[in-house]
């Protein structure tokens, strides 16, 4: 009996440890709208979720009738900061929730779009910045100057796409950077073309296209929601009339009610196929990958 009891206890402890480990592994936090099934008469909203990089362990962190966007992990990985939209697009609230959900805490009211300083507790002073350089000829594209703020070194970058003031420079692990070129190709939100930039050479290597880029702590993987697509959601009771010369997309729009779709995808940095982490009937607005807590001094 004692041996049986000990075996049962060990089995329970192993199960408990596995459960805690599985809970701790859900390192990707993202904001998504999962559309309610057609005919359910429910209104779906953007909420925060955690998920494993293999697509398992999805857990919802926030609930309610508001929309939560732009999630970012705290430096210790125990909390998530995010922006909650109210009735007015100009009135937003900076909030925080524990890593496993629960009651949200209001940090402050926002009268403008949340800044990186609002969302990142451990935002470091950037080493590099971009400066616009207007072309000397009307038929030549504008260029960006990469400036090393520590050494003062200036380097001209020639990028494949037309540059403008909306292009971004994002830090990346291993001393590399990500150049995000505004694609000007999105009906909803902003769509970027992401390039890996090596500061020493100024070389650009295309990575992917999407609304955001969230890196794994080891820099070997990233996740994004590439673009937005209008996809069929529910068949119309009274289909719209379309001309005989209508395109396939116009015929689908006439027969079905469409919704915006932007699933969350993951991919290796070195290349390979994109793998979906969320279903087609989902719209992901932002994500962040939890970093390991800093080592104790």
TAUR-V146234 format. One record per residue. N is the residue number from 1. RES is the residue in one letter. PHI is phi in whole degrees, 0 to 359 (999 if undefined). OMEGA is omega in whole degrees, 0 to 359 (none if undefined). D_LAST is the distance of its C-alpha to the last C-alpha in Angstrom with 2 decimals. Layout:
# TAUR-V146234
N/RES/PHI/OMEGA/D_LAST
N/RES/PHI/OMEGA/D_LAST
This chain:
# TAUR-V146234
1/X/999/181/48.58
2/X/295/180/45.40
3/X/297/179/44.54
4/X/294/180/45.23
5/X/294/178/43.09
6/X/297/178/40.13
7/X/297/179/40.60
8/X/294/179/40.67
9/X/295/180/37.46
10/X/298/179/35.61
11/X/298/180/37.00
12/X/294/180/35.88
13/X/294/177/32.30
14/X/298/179/32.20
15/X/297/179/33.60
16/X/295/179/31.10
17/X/297/179/28.14
18/X/296/180/29.76
19/X/294/179/30.28
20/X/294/179/26.66
21/X/297/180/25.59
22/X/297/180/28.29
23/X/293/183/27.21
24/X/285/185/23.59
25/X/279/184/24.88
26/X/282/193/26.68
27/X/273/180/24.25
28/X/264/173/26.85
29/X/251/182/27.81
30/X/212/177/31.01
31/X/254/185/33.77
32/X/213/171/37.22
33/X/251/174/40.77
34/X/262/186/42.52
35/X/293/176/46.22
36/X/295/180/48.27
37/X/301/177/51.11
38/X/306/180/54.30
39/X/86/182/56.63
40/X/278/180/54.00
41/X/62/175/54.40
42/X/256/177/50.69
43/X/261/179/48.58
44/X/270/181/45.27
45/X/226/175/42.21
46/X/279/177/38.88
47/X/230/182/36.19
48/X/264/180/32.65
49/X/222/170/32.21
50/X/243/183/29.63
51/X/205/174/30.68
52/X/280/179/29.73
53/X/298/177/30.13
54/X/267/177/33.28
55/X/91/180/34.86
56/X/265/172/34.61
57/X/72/181/33.09
58/X/296/181/34.01
59/X/226/178/33.16
60/X/275/183/34.28
61/X/261/184/31.85
62/X/236/182/34.16
63/X/220/176/37.86
64/X/117/184/40.60
65/X/256/176/42.96
66/X/267/177/40.56
67/X/249/178/38.94
68/X/252/184/35.16
69/X/220/172/33.83
70/X/54/180/30.85
71/X/287/177/28.16
72/X/215/178/24.46
73/X/291/170/21.47
74/X/287/184/18.78
75/X/297/181/15.26
76/X/272/178/14.42
77/X/72/183/17.77
78/X/255/182/19.34
79/X/220/178/21.76
80/X/231/173/24.17
81/X/267/180/25.50
82/X/201/179/29.07
83/X/248/177/32.25
84/X/253/177/35.29
85/X/275/173/38.71
86/X/254/182/41.46
87/X/298/181/45.18
88/X/262/179/44.90
89/X/294/181/42.94
90/X/265/180/42.02
91/X/242/180/40.45
92/X/234/181/37.11
93/X/233/174/34.39
94/X/274/185/30.64
95/X/232/179/29.56
96/X/213/178/26.78
97/X/220/178/27.14
98/X/294/184/25.05
99/X/301/180/24.35
100/X/255/177/27.34
101/X/92/182/29.61
102/X/102/184/31.23
103/X/289/178/32.02
104/X/279/178/30.97
105/X/244/178/29.62
106/X/277/180/31.12
107/X/268/175/28.71
108/X/189/175/31.40
109/X/276/181/34.77
110/X/246/175/35.07
111/X/258/178/38.12
112/X/216/180/37.14
113/X/300/181/35.33
114/X/301/180/31.62
115/X/270/175/29.54
116/X/304/179/26.38
117/X/295/178/24.54
118/X/293/188/26.03
119/X/270/183/24.91
120/X/253/176/21.43
121/X/288/188/18.74
122/X/251/181/16.34
123/X/297/182/19.19
124/X/266/177/18.29
125/X/295/183/20.81
126/X/293/177/23.12
127/X/272/184/23.83
128/X/240/171/27.36
129/X/214/179/30.23
130/X/259/176/33.81
131/X/228/180/36.91
132/X/288/176/40.39
133/X/232/182/43.08
134/X/287/182/46.60
135/X/293/179/48.96
136/X/281/179/51.74
137/X/246/182/54.28
138/X/294/183/55.23
139/X/268/180/55.16
140/X/258/179/51.70
141/X/286/173/48.50
142/X/294/180/45.92
143/X/230/175/42.75
144/X/248/175/39.13
145/X/255/175/37.37
146/X/270/184/33.73
147/X/247/174/32.03
148/X/276/186/28.85
149/X/288/178/27.48
150/X/275/184/25.54
151/X/255/183/28.54
152/X/81/181/31.41
153/X/293/180/32.87
154/X/243/183/35.33
155/X/222/179/36.55
156/X/280/178/39.35
157/X/253/174/38.81
158/X/253/185/41.91
159/X/252/183/41.36
160/X/296/184/43.98
161/X/257/177/44.26
162/X/294/183/45.38
163/X/266/175/42.47
164/X/204/184/42.23
165/X/291/180/39.99
166/X/271/176/38.81
167/X/290/186/37.06
168/X/235/173/33.27
169/X/237/185/30.40
170/X/241/177/27.49
171/X/289/180/24.18
172/X/218/181/23.69
173/X/295/177/21.23
174/X/82/177/21.79
175/X/85/179/22.84
176/X/272/179/26.03
177/X/230/173/27.48
178/X/242/175/29.96
179/X/264/182/33.12
180/X/251/181/34.73
181/X/266/178/38.44
182/X/298/186/40.27
183/X/278/182/42.97
184/X/48/189/45.31
185/X/223/185/46.46
186/X/229/175/45.57
187/X/281/181/47.75
188/X/237/179/44.91
189/X/77/180/41.50
190/X/242/181/40.28
191/X/246/183/40.31
192/X/241/166/38.34
193/X/260/186/38.74
194/X/260/178/35.31
195/X/235/173/34.92
196/X/278/185/32.07
197/X/243/174/31.84
198/X/264/186/30.64
199/X/300/184/30.06
200/X/294/185/31.11
201/X/249/185/34.49
202/X/74/182/35.13
203/X/283/178/36.24
204/X/247/178/36.41
205/X/234/184/36.50
206/X/297/179/37.78
207/X/252/185/35.63
208/X/190/176/37.30
209/X/237/179/38.86
210/X/174/180/37.73
211/X/273/182/36.65
212/X/202/178/32.89
213/X/218/179/30.48
214/X/241/185/27.47
215/X/268/170/25.43
216/X/289/182/23.86
217/X/301/180/20.16
218/X/272/178/21.46
219/X/73/184/24.10
220/X/269/181/26.92
221/X/219/173/28.57
222/X/214/174/29.33
223/X/230/182/31.41
224/X/201/170/33.87
225/X/243/186/37.14
226/X/283/174/39.63
227/X/65/174/42.31
228/X/223/178/44.52
229/X/235/172/47.79
230/X/274/184/50.62
231/X/236/180/51.59
232/X/297/180/54.39
233/X/241/183/53.51
234/X/213/180/56.82
235/X/290/181/60.43
236/X/285/175/62.44
237/X/291/177/65.44
238/X/239/182/67.27
239/X/300/176/66.12
240/X/287/177/66.23
241/X/286/177/69.08
242/X/234/181/68.11
243/X/286/181/70.42
244/X/291/179/71.61
245/X/265/183/69.68
246/X/295/177/66.37
247/X/286/176/63.32
248/X/303/179/61.72
249/X/296/179/58.84
250/X/293/178/61.42
251/X/293/177/63.27
252/X/296/180/60.16
253/X/295/178/59.38
254/X/286/184/62.95
255/X/265/185/62.82
256/X/234/166/59.32
257/X/282/184/57.01
258/X/256/173/53.94
259/X/227/178/50.28
260/X/280/180/47.29
261/X/236/176/45.18
262/X/209/181/41.74
263/X/294/176/40.06
264/X/273/180/36.45
265/X/239/177/36.30
266/X/231/180/33.75
267/X/206/174/34.04
268/X/287/181/32.42
269/X/298/183/31.35
270/X/283/179/33.69
271/X/122/182/36.63
272/X/107/184/38.79
273/X/286/171/40.22
274/X/278/180/38.79
275/X/241/183/38.48
276/X/284/175/39.03
277/X/259/179/36.66
278/X/233/183/38.91
279/X/289/183/42.73
280/X/297/179/45.12
281/X/275/175/45.92
282/X/216/181/42.48
283/X/228/182/41.14
284/X/261/186/37.42
285/X/251/180/36.20
286/X/173/181/32.50
287/X/206/175/29.57
288/X/211/182/25.82
289/X/253/184/23.80
290/X/294/179/20.68
291/X/265/176/17.52
292/X/295/180/14.81
293/X/298/179/12.00
294/X/297/181/8.85
295/X/293/179/6.37
296/X/294/180/3.83
297/X/292/none/0.00
